[in-house]
Amino acid sequence: MIPAGAAAFGIPFAVAALAVFPGLYDPTMMSRLAVYPALGAALLLAGRGAVGRNHILAGVLTALVPMLWLFVPGSPLPGIPQAVRWASFGMMTAGFGGTVARWGFRNHLRGLAWSAVLFSLHMTVFGPDSLSGNPNRTGMLLALGIVAAAAERRRATALVQAGLILPGMVVSGFRASWLAAALGLLILAAGRRGKSPSPGPLIAVMAAVQIAFCLLPGNLRTGFPTLGLRATIWRTAGNMFLETFPMGTGTGRARLSVFTRGGDELQLPAGPEKRVDFLHSEPLELITGSGAVGVVLSALFILWVFRSRRDPLSAALLCCFWVLFTTDLPLATPLGALPAALVLGGCLAPGPGTRVPAAVPLVLLGGSLYWGITVTAGYRAMAAGSGNPEKAAEACRLIPFEERAWLQAGWCRLRSGHLLEASRYSAGFIRMYPGYHGGWELEGAIRGALGRDAGAASAWRRAFMLAPSGLNERLIYALNGVPGAESSGDTLRAMGEALAMDVPWMESFPGTGTESYPEIARRILSLAENLLETNPGLAGELFFRAVVTAQSAPDPGKARFMGDARLLYGKYSSLIPGDREKLESIIGLR
């Protein structure tokens, strides 16, 4: 028979692992967002009879602060999923505090270890991301699972569990989980030799090392590419924290800005159409979002650790937890949140026990079920919305916090000719995520279709300045931003530098024919005219590039352009780089 404590962890984890509903956009994460709060409410219901007051206070603060900080000036919508995750994690922590008091911590750890064994076997057989969607999401489970296995009093069981968890850790390739597990095992081994370190000072030292690593110059972090990338994210978030102190950015807002503010160091490794839009550190997410209050909550947590149990097992689990909690996204899905909450519920001082009225978790469970049904329906509509304007609109109504639904709905309405509706969805996206180039690309296309040429050019220029430098479409943004190029000198110079390059237009943009070259050349020439006084050298390069581009065009477009180029040649003759005689021959002056 399965011990009740093992079932208290194993059953909710099994529900989270199997919550992959068909027909959902990004099902592994979004399905689990749907069940996230229900799992927290169910655990609170199960443990309500003996929840420590410290755990209740931690759960309330973890839920309340992110919810209140949704209403820091700006749109609250983008932060809703993050607030739901924190609230769910708070319920899980309080719930496990009660179930541990009722059924014992070691029984819960057996459920954790066997859950890690089963998930590791699945990863080994079917692939590291077959069920998790991202092998990193299993890092907290596997690392804590192997520490829990090592703490098992039956040696044969411990060896079997550890031997079955290890292959999953290796297959995942997630080095932070390896480091976390190694640290936990070392602390456990030291404890067995009578040298049990206190977790509080260890966690304080790890926090200091992490901060110091972020302050290292970039060239000293090249030997640690993944951590180096994370350090860039953390430094970017730190700058945002300082800029918005003491209030903070608001819940969930920092994730929407870190990508564009991090520059090419973040944008290029992510890929041209991907976004690094999480901070990869749960405490930093809370601190950046809620400012001074987040700092106080973090300090209270560290104090709680210092005043809690100091046995080797608790120290090992807490330090293992801390490594992943501060360097990854364990709360992204319940797969990481459940083992993290178990450690907090079982290792930290609970305080005097109290009984939570059944009505509280039951009401929360009812609201969670409504959330789950709504989120599932919303993402299902989004999955069907790419060519269906009605489904795209339904997704925006059901999951208004999902910025990608607004972008999808805008393009759907634009393609179907409903321009004003498209404009409404575009504006909704930009309100939530003004720093993403895709929203301004949509806005530029809509304004152009409405005949608002100046407004369209302005939107295209904004898209150009926000786009990653490795994105091919950035050149299209620059071309479309040329008409009436009233903009700052920095923007025009950046556009000029991009368009002065030797661009193989047909290779870079399949479907672009030579018949479009005269128009491309004309726009490049128009930009050269705008830069002639402020940046004559760059203007000369653009004139040269415009002529070379038009050379490959068919007549009559080519002939008309060359006629215009001959008239303007006198202004550019002394600025043209390279073979001037060849250029004069191309435009018909020789």
C-alpha positions as CSV (number, residue, x, y, z in Angstrom):
1,M,0.0,0.0,0.0
2,I,1.3,3.5,-0.9
3,P,1.9,5.6,2.2
4,A,-0.4,8.6,2.4
5,G,2.5,11.0,2.4
6,A,3.9,9.5,-0.8
7,A,0.5,9.8,-2.4
8,A,0.2,13.4,-1.2
9,F,3.1,14.2,-3.5
10,G,2.7,11.5,-6.2
11,I,-0.9,12.1,-7.1
12,P,-0.7,15.9,-7.8
13,F,2.5,15.4,-9.6
14,A,1.0,12.7,-11.8
15,V,-1.9,15.0,-12.6
16,A,0.6,17.8,-13.6
17,A,2.7,15.4,-15.7
18,L,-0.3,14.0,-17.6
19,A,-2.1,17.4,-18.1
20,V,-1.3,17.6,-21.8
21,F,-4.6,18.4,-23.4
22,P,-4.9,17.9,-27.2
23,G,-5.5,20.9,-29.4
24,L,-3.7,23.5,-27.3
25,Y,-1.1,26.0,-28.4
26,D,2.2,25.0,-26.7
27,P,0.3,22.2,-24.8
28,T,3.0,21.2,-22.3
29,M,3.1,24.6,-20.7
30,M,-0.4,26.0,-21.3
31,S,-2.2,22.8,-20.2
32,R,-0.2,22.9,-17.0
33,L,-1.0,26.6,-16.5
34,A,-4.7,25.5,-16.6
35,V,-4.3,23.0,-13.8
36,Y,-1.7,24.9,-11.8
37,P,-4.0,26.7,-9.3
38,A,-6.3,23.6,-8.9
39,L,-3.3,21.6,-7.8
40,G,-2.4,24.2,-5.2
41,A,-6.0,24.4,-3.9
42,A,-6.3,20.6,-3.7
43,L,-3.1,20.4,-1.6
44,L,-4.3,23.2,0.7
45,L,-7.5,21.2,1.1
46,A,-5.6,18.0,1.9
47,G,-3.3,19.7,4.5
48,R,-5.8,22.2,6.0
49,G,-6.0,20.5,9.3
50,A,-2.4,21.2,10.5
51,V,-0.9,24.0,8.5
52,G,1.8,26.0,10.4
53,R,1.2,29.7,10.7
54,N,4.6,30.5,9.1
55,H,3.5,28.5,6.0
56,I,0.1,30.2,6.0
57,L,1.8,33.6,6.1
58,A,4.3,32.7,3.4
59,G,1.5,31.4,1.2
60,V,-0.6,34.6,1.7
61,L,2.3,36.9,1.0
62,T,3.4,34.9,-2.0
63,A,0.0,35.2,-3.5
64,L,-1.0,38.7,-2.4
65,V,2.1,40.7,-3.4
66,P,2.2,39.7,-7.1
67,M,-1.5,40.2,-7.3
68,L,-1.4,43.7,-5.9
69,W,1.6,44.6,-8.0
70,L,-0.4,43.8,-11.1
71,F,-1.9,47.3,-10.7
72,V,1.4,49.3,-10.7
73,P,0.8,51.8,-13.6
74,G,0.6,50.0,-16.9
75,S,-1.5,47.2,-18.3
76,P,-2.1,44.5,-15.6
77,L,-2.8,41.8,-18.3
78,P,0.7,40.5,-19.0
79,G,1.3,39.7,-15.3
80,I,-1.8,37.6,-14.7
81,P,-0.1,34.2,-15.5
82,Q,2.8,35.1,-13.3
83,A,0.5,36.1,-10.4
84,V,-1.4,32.9,-10.8
85,R,1.8,30.9,-10.6
86,W,2.9,32.6,-7.5
87,A,-0.5,32.2,-5.8
88,S,-0.6,28.5,-6.7
89,F,2.9,28.0,-5.4
90,G,1.9,29.7,-2.1
91,M,-1.1,27.3,-1.8
92,M,1.2,24.4,-2.5
93,T,3.7,25.4,0.1
94,A,1.0,25.9,2.8
95,G,-0.7,22.6,1.7
96,F,2.5,20.6,2.0
97,G,3.2,22.2,5.3
98,G,0.0,20.6,6.5
99,T,0.3,17.2,4.9
100,V,3.9,16.9,6.2
101,A,2.7,17.6,9.7
102,R,0.0,15.0,9.2
103,W,1.9,12.1,7.4
104,G,5.6,12.8,7.9
105,F,8.3,14.3,5.7
106,R,10.1,11.1,4.8
107,N,7.0,9.6,3.3
108,H,6.6,12.6,1.1
109,L,10.2,12.3,0.0
110,R,9.5,8.7,-1.0
111,G,6.8,10.0,-3.3
112,L,9.2,12.6,-4.7
113,A,11.9,10.1,-5.3
114,W,9.6,7.6,-7.1
115,S,8.0,10.4,-9.2
116,A,11.5,11.3,-10.3
117,V,12.3,7.7,-11.1
118,L,9.2,7.4,-13.3
119,F,9.8,10.7,-15.1
120,S,13.5,9.8,-15.6
121,L,12.5,6.5,-17.2
122,H,10.1,8.3,-19.5
123,M,12.7,10.9,-20.5
124,T,15.3,8.2,-21.2
125,V,13.0,6.1,-23.4
126,F,11.0,8.8,-25.2
127,G,13.3,11.8,-25.1
128,P,14.2,14.6,-22.6
129,D,11.3,17.0,-23.6
130,S,8.7,14.4,-24.7
131,L,6.4,15.2,-21.7
132,S,7.9,18.3,-20.1
133,G,8.2,20.4,-23.3
134,N,11.6,21.5,-22.1
135,P,14.2,19.3,-20.3
136,N,15.0,22.2,-17.9
137,R,11.5,22.0,-16.4
138,T,12.4,18.7,-14.8
139,G,15.6,20.0,-13.2
140,M,14.0,20.6,-9.8
141,L,12.3,17.2,-9.7
142,L,15.3,15.2,-10.7
143,A,17.9,17.0,-8.5
144,L,15.7,16.9,-5.4
145,G,14.6,13.4,-6.3
146,I,18.2,12.0,-6.2
147,V,18.9,13.8,-2.9
148,A,15.7,12.2,-1.5
149,A,16.8,8.8,-2.8
150,A,20.1,9.2,-1.1
151,A,18.3,9.9,2.2
152,E,16.3,6.7,1.9
153,R,17.1,4.5,4.9
154,R,16.8,1.3,2.9
155,R,20.1,1.1,1.1
156,A,18.8,-1.2,-1.7
157,T,15.9,1.1,-2.5
158,A,18.2,4.1,-2.4
159,L,20.6,2.5,-4.9
160,V,17.7,1.5,-7.3
161,Q,16.2,5.0,-7.2
162,A,19.4,6.8,-7.7
163,G,20.4,4.5,-10.5
164,L,17.2,5.1,-12.3
165,I,17.1,8.9,-11.8
166,L,20.7,9.4,-13.0
167,P,20.0,8.5,-16.7
168,G,17.2,11.1,-16.9
169,M,19.5,13.8,-15.5
170,V,22.2,12.9,-18.0
171,V,19.7,12.9,-20.9
172,S,18.3,16.3,-19.8
173,G,21.7,17.9,-20.3
174,F,20.7,20.5,-17.7
175,R,23.9,21.3,-15.9
176,A,22.4,23.5,-13.2
177,S,20.4,20.5,-12.0
178,W,23.7,18.4,-11.9
179,L,25.3,21.1,-9.8
180,A,22.3,21.4,-7.5
181,A,22.2,17.6,-7.0
182,A,26.0,17.4,-6.4
183,L,25.8,20.1,-3.8
184,G,22.9,18.4,-2.0
185,L,24.6,15.0,-2.0
186,L,27.9,16.6,-0.7
187,I,26.0,18.2,2.2
188,L,24.2,15.0,3.0
189,A,27.5,13.1,3.0
190,A,29.1,15.7,5.3
191,G,26.1,15.4,7.6
192,R,26.6,11.6,7.9
193,R,30.2,12.3,9.1
194,G,28.9,14.7,11.8
195,K,29.7,17.9,9.9
196,S,26.3,19.2,9.1
197,P,26.5,22.8,7.7
198,S,23.7,25.2,8.3
199,P,21.7,26.0,5.1
200,G,21.3,29.7,5.9
201,P,25.0,30.8,5.6
202,L,25.4,28.5,2.5
203,I,22.4,30.1,0.8
204,A,23.7,33.6,1.7
205,V,27.2,32.7,0.2
206,M,25.5,31.3,-3.0
207,A,23.5,34.5,-3.4
208,A,26.7,36.6,-3.1
209,V,28.6,34.5,-5.6
210,Q,25.7,34.8,-8.1
211,I,25.7,38.6,-7.7
212,A,29.5,38.7,-8.2
213,F,29.3,36.6,-11.3
214,C,26.7,39.0,-12.8
215,L,29.2,41.9,-12.2
216,L,32.1,40.2,-14.1
217,P,33.0,41.7,-17.4
218,G,31.6,39.7,-20.4
219,N,34.9,38.4,-21.5
220,L,35.5,36.6,-18.2
221,R,32.1,34.8,-18.6
222,T,32.8,33.3,-22.0
223,G,33.8,30.0,-20.5
224,F,30.3,29.7,-19.1
225,P,28.0,30.4,-22.1
226,T,24.7,29.4,-20.5
227,L,25.4,31.1,-17.2
228,G,26.9,34.1,-19.1
229,L,23.6,34.5,-21.0
230,R,21.7,34.3,-17.7
231,A,24.0,36.8,-16.1
232,T,23.1,39.2,-18.9
233,I,19.5,38.7,-18.2
234,W,20.0,39.2,-14.5
235,R,22.0,42.4,-15.0
236,T,19.4,43.7,-17.4
237,A,16.7,43.0,-14.7
238,G,18.9,44.6,-12.1
239,N,19.1,47.8,-14.1
240,M,15.3,47.8,-14.4
241,F,14.9,47.2,-10.6
242,L,17.1,50.3,-9.9
243,E,15.2,52.4,-12.5
244,T,11.8,51.5,-11.0
245,F,12.8,51.3,-7.3
246,P,11.0,51.4,-4.9
247,M,7.7,50.3,-6.6
248,G,9.2,47.9,-9.2
249,T,8.1,47.2,-12.7
250,G,4.9,45.5,-11.8
251,T,4.2,41.8,-11.9
252,G,5.2,40.1,-15.2
253,R,6.3,43.4,-16.8
254,A,10.1,42.8,-16.7
255,R,9.8,39.7,-18.8
256,L,8.4,41.8,-21.7
257,S,11.4,44.2,-21.6
258,V,14.4,42.0,-20.9
259,F,14.7,40.8,-24.5
260,T,14.8,44.2,-26.2
261,R,16.9,45.8,-23.5
262,G,19.5,43.0,-23.4
263,G,20.7,43.8,-26.9
264,D,22.3,41.3,-29.4
265,E,23.9,39.3,-26.6
266,L,20.3,38.1,-25.8
267,Q,18.6,38.4,-29.1
268,L,21.1,36.6,-31.4
269,P,21.5,33.4,-29.3
270,A,17.7,33.2,-28.9
271,G,17.2,33.2,-32.7
272,P,15.4,35.7,-34.9
273,E,11.8,34.8,-33.9
274,K,12.3,33.7,-30.4
275,R,12.2,35.7,-27.2
276,V,14.1,35.4,-24.0
277,D,11.2,36.8,-21.9
278,F,11.7,35.3,-18.5
279,L,14.3,36.3,-16.0
280,H,15.6,32.8,-15.2
281,S,15.6,33.5,-11.5
282,E,12.4,33.3,-9.4
283,P,13.5,35.6,-6.6
284,L,14.7,38.1,-9.1
285,E,11.3,38.0,-10.9
286,L,9.6,38.8,-7.6
287,I,12.2,41.5,-6.6
288,T,12.1,43.2,-10.0
289,G,8.3,43.1,-10.2
290,S,7.6,44.4,-6.7
291,G,10.6,46.5,-5.9
292,A,11.3,47.2,-2.2
293,V,8.6,44.9,-1.0
294,G,10.1,42.0,-3.0
295,V,13.5,42.7,-1.3
296,V,11.8,42.6,2.1
297,L,10.1,39.3,1.2
298,S,13.4,37.8,0.1
299,A,15.1,38.9,3.3
300,L,12.3,37.4,5.3
301,F,12.7,34.1,3.4
302,I,16.5,34.0,4.2
303,L,15.7,34.8,7.8
304,W,13.2,31.9,7.8
305,V,15.9,29.6,6.5
306,F,18.3,30.7,9.3
307,R,15.7,29.9,11.9
308,S,14.6,26.6,10.6
309,R,15.8,23.0,11.0
310,R,19.5,22.4,10.6
311,D,19.6,18.6,10.1
312,P,21.7,17.4,7.2
313,L,18.7,16.3,5.1
314,S,17.0,19.8,5.3
315,A,20.3,21.6,4.6
316,A,20.9,19.3,1.5
317,L,17.4,19.8,0.2
318,L,17.3,23.6,0.8
319,C,20.6,24.2,-0.9
320,C,19.7,22.0,-3.8
321,F,16.4,23.9,-4.1
322,W,18.2,27.3,-4.0
323,V,20.5,26.6,-6.9
324,L,17.7,26.0,-9.3
325,F,15.2,28.5,-7.7
326,T,17.7,31.3,-8.4
327,T,19.1,30.2,-11.8
328,D,16.1,28.8,-13.7
329,L,12.3,28.8,-14.0
330,P,11.1,26.0,-11.6
331,L,7.7,27.8,-11.2
332,A,7.1,27.9,-15.0
333,T,5.0,24.7,-14.6
334,P,3.9,22.6,-11.6
335,L,6.5,20.0,-12.6
336,G,9.1,22.2,-10.8
337,A,6.7,24.0,-8.4
338,L,5.5,20.9,-6.6
339,P,8.9,19.6,-5.5
340,A,10.0,23.1,-4.6
341,A,6.9,23.6,-2.5
342,L,7.5,20.3,-0.8
343,V,11.0,21.3,0.3
344,L,9.7,24.6,1.8
345,G,6.7,22.8,3.4
346,G,8.9,20.1,4.9
347,C,12.2,21.9,5.8
348,L,11.2,25.3,7.1
349,A,9.9,26.0,10.6
350,P,6.1,25.7,10.4
351,G,5.3,27.7,13.6
352,P,2.2,26.9,15.6
353,G,-0.3,24.7,13.8
354,T,-3.7,25.9,12.9
355,R,-6.7,24.6,11.1
356,V,-7.8,26.3,7.8
357,P,-11.6,26.4,7.4
358,A,-12.6,23.9,4.6
359,A,-14.5,26.7,2.9
360,V,-11.3,28.5,2.0
361,P,-9.7,25.8,-0.1
362,L,-13.0,24.8,-1.5
363,V,-13.7,28.3,-2.8
364,L,-10.2,28.5,-4.2
365,L,-10.7,25.1,-5.8
366,G,-13.9,26.3,-7.5
367,G,-12.2,29.4,-8.8
368,S,-9.3,27.3,-10.0
369,L,-11.5,24.9,-11.9
370,Y,-13.2,27.9,-13.7
371,W,-9.7,29.2,-14.5
372,G,-8.6,25.9,-15.9
373,I,-11.7,25.5,-18.1
374,T,-11.3,29.1,-19.4
375,V,-7.6,28.8,-20.1
376,T,-8.0,25.5,-21.8
377,A,-10.7,26.9,-24.1
378,G,-8.7,30.0,-24.7
379,Y,-5.5,28.3,-25.8
380,R,-7.6,25.8,-27.9
381,A,-9.1,28.7,-29.7
382,M,-5.7,30.3,-30.2
383,A,-4.4,27.0,-31.7
384,A,-7.2,27.1,-34.2
385,G,-7.0,30.9,-34.8
386,S,-4.2,31.3,-37.3
387,G,-6.7,31.3,-40.2
388,N,-9.9,31.8,-38.4
389,P,-10.7,35.4,-37.3
390,E,-13.5,34.3,-35.0
391,K,-11.4,31.8,-33.1
392,A,-8.6,34.4,-32.8
393,A,-11.0,36.9,-31.4
394,E,-12.3,34.3,-28.9
395,A,-8.8,33.6,-27.7
396,C,-8.3,37.3,-27.0
397,R,-11.5,37.3,-25.0
398,L,-10.8,34.2,-23.0
399,I,-7.0,34.7,-22.4
400,P,-6.5,38.5,-22.7
401,F,-3.1,38.2,-20.9
402,E,-1.6,36.1,-23.8
403,E,0.0,38.8,-26.0
404,R,0.5,36.3,-28.9
405,A,-3.3,35.9,-29.2
406,W,-3.6,39.6,-29.9
407,L,-0.9,39.5,-32.5
408,Q,-2.5,36.5,-34.2
409,A,-5.9,38.2,-34.2
410,G,-4.5,41.4,-35.7
411,W,-3.0,39.5,-38.6
412,C,-6.1,37.5,-39.1
413,R,-8.3,40.6,-39.3
414,L,-5.8,42.3,-41.6
415,R,-5.8,39.4,-44.1
416,S,-9.6,39.3,-44.1
417,G,-9.7,43.1,-44.8
418,H,-11.2,44.2,-41.5
419,L,-8.7,46.9,-41.0
420,L,-10.2,48.8,-38.0
421,E,-10.7,45.6,-36.1
422,A,-7.1,44.7,-36.9
423,S,-5.9,48.0,-35.6
424,R,-7.7,47.4,-32.3
425,Y,-5.9,44.1,-31.8
426,S,-2.6,45.6,-32.8
427,A,-3.1,48.4,-30.3
428,G,-3.9,45.8,-27.6
429,F,-0.7,43.9,-28.3
430,I,1.5,47.1,-28.3
431,R,-0.1,48.2,-25.0
432,M,1.2,44.9,-23.4
433,Y,4.4,44.5,-25.3
434,P,5.6,47.8,-26.8
435,G,9.2,46.5,-27.1
436,Y,8.6,43.7,-29.5
437,H,9.2,44.4,-33.2
438,G,6.4,42.0,-34.4
439,G,3.7,44.3,-33.0
440,W,5.1,47.3,-34.9
441,E,5.4,45.3,-38.0
442,L,1.6,44.5,-37.8
443,E,0.9,48.2,-37.0
444,G,2.9,49.3,-40.0
445,A,1.1,46.9,-42.3
446,I,-2.3,48.1,-41.0
447,R,-1.6,51.8,-41.3
448,G,-0.3,51.2,-44.8
449,A,-3.5,49.4,-45.8
450,L,-5.5,52.3,-44.4
451,G,-3.5,54.8,-46.5
452,R,-1.8,56.4,-43.5
453,D,1.7,56.4,-45.2
454,A,3.4,58.7,-42.7
455,G,2.1,56.7,-39.7
456,A,3.0,53.4,-41.4
457,A,6.6,54.6,-42.1
458,S,6.9,55.6,-38.4
459,A,5.7,52.1,-37.3
460,W,8.1,50.4,-39.7
461,R,11.0,52.4,-38.3
462,R,10.0,51.5,-34.8
463,A,10.0,47.8,-35.8
464,F,13.4,48.2,-37.4
465,M,15.0,49.7,-34.3
466,L,13.5,47.0,-32.0
467,A,14.3,44.0,-34.3
468,P,17.3,41.7,-33.6
469,S,20.2,42.6,-35.9
470,G,20.2,39.0,-37.3
471,L,16.6,39.2,-38.5
472,N,16.4,39.4,-42.3
473,E,13.0,41.2,-42.1
474,R,14.8,44.1,-40.5
475,L,15.9,45.2,-44.0
476,I,12.3,45.2,-45.1
477,Y,11.4,47.3,-42.1
478,A,14.1,49.8,-43.0
479,L,12.8,50.0,-46.6
480,N,9.3,50.5,-45.5
481,G,10.3,53.1,-43.0
482,V,12.0,55.4,-45.7
483,P,9.0,57.4,-47.1
484,G,9.0,60.8,-45.5
485,A,11.7,59.6,-43.2
486,E,11.2,62.2,-40.5
487,S,13.0,60.6,-37.6
488,S,15.9,61.0,-35.3
489,G,19.4,61.0,-36.8
490,D,20.3,57.8,-34.9
491,T,17.4,55.9,-36.5
492,L,18.2,57.2,-40.0
493,R,21.8,56.3,-39.6
494,A,21.0,52.8,-38.4
495,M,18.7,52.3,-41.3
496,G,21.3,53.6,-43.7
497,E,24.0,51.3,-42.3
498,A,21.8,48.3,-42.8
499,L,20.7,49.2,-46.3
500,A,24.3,50.1,-47.4
501,M,25.3,46.4,-47.1
502,D,25.4,44.1,-50.2
503,V,22.1,42.4,-49.7
504,P,21.2,39.4,-51.9
505,W,17.5,40.4,-52.0
506,M,16.2,37.4,-53.9
507,E,18.1,34.9,-51.8
508,S,17.2,36.5,-48.5
509,F,13.6,37.0,-49.4
510,P,12.2,34.2,-51.6
511,G,9.5,35.6,-53.9
512,T,11.3,38.9,-54.4
513,G,11.8,39.3,-58.1
514,T,14.0,41.7,-60.0
515,E,11.0,43.7,-61.0
516,S,10.9,45.0,-57.4
517,Y,14.5,46.2,-57.6
518,P,13.8,49.7,-59.0
519,E,11.5,50.4,-56.0
520,I,14.1,49.0,-53.6
521,A,16.7,51.2,-55.2
522,R,14.4,54.3,-55.1
523,R,13.8,53.9,-51.4
524,I,17.6,53.5,-50.7
525,L,18.2,56.6,-52.8
526,S,15.5,58.5,-50.8
527,L,17.2,57.6,-47.6
528,A,20.5,58.8,-49.1
529,E,18.9,62.2,-49.8
530,N,17.8,62.4,-46.1
531,L,21.3,61.7,-44.9
532,L,23.2,63.8,-47.4
533,E,23.7,66.8,-45.1
534,T,24.2,65.0,-41.7
535,N,26.1,62.0,-42.9
536,P,27.5,62.5,-46.4
537,G,29.8,59.5,-46.3
538,L,27.0,57.1,-45.6
539,A,24.8,58.9,-48.2
540,G,27.5,58.2,-50.8
541,E,27.5,54.5,-49.9
542,L,23.7,54.4,-50.2
543,F,23.8,56.1,-53.6
544,F,26.3,53.5,-54.8
545,R,24.1,50.6,-53.3
546,A,21.0,52.0,-55.0
547,V,22.6,52.1,-58.4
548,V,24.1,48.6,-58.1
549,T,20.7,47.2,-57.0
550,A,18.8,48.9,-59.9
551,Q,21.4,47.5,-62.3
552,S,19.9,44.0,-62.0
553,A,16.3,45.3,-62.7
554,P,14.5,44.9,-66.0
555,D,13.4,47.8,-68.1
556,P,11.6,50.2,-68.1
557,G,12.0,50.5,-64.3
558,K,15.8,50.3,-64.6
559,A,16.0,53.0,-67.3
560,R,13.8,55.4,-65.3
561,F,15.9,55.0,-62.2
562,M,19.2,55.4,-64.0
563,G,17.8,58.7,-65.5
564,D,17.1,60.0,-62.0
565,A,20.6,58.8,-60.8
566,R,22.3,60.8,-63.6
567,L,20.5,63.9,-62.5
568,L,21.6,63.5,-58.9
569,Y,25.1,62.2,-59.6
570,G,26.8,65.6,-59.2
571,K,25.8,65.7,-55.5
572,Y,27.3,62.3,-54.8
573,S,30.3,62.1,-57.2
574,S,32.9,63.0,-54.5
575,L,31.3,60.7,-51.9
576,I,31.0,57.4,-53.8
577,P,33.2,54.6,-52.5
578,G,35.0,52.2,-54.8
579,D,35.3,52.3,-58.6
580,R,33.7,55.6,-59.7
581,E,34.2,55.0,-63.4
582,K,32.4,51.7,-63.2
583,L,29.4,53.4,-61.5
584,E,29.4,56.2,-64.1
585,S,29.3,53.5,-66.8
586,I,26.3,51.8,-65.1
587,I,24.2,55.0,-64.9
588,G,25.1,55.9,-68.5
589,L,27.6,58.7,-68.1
590,R,30.3,56.9,-70.0
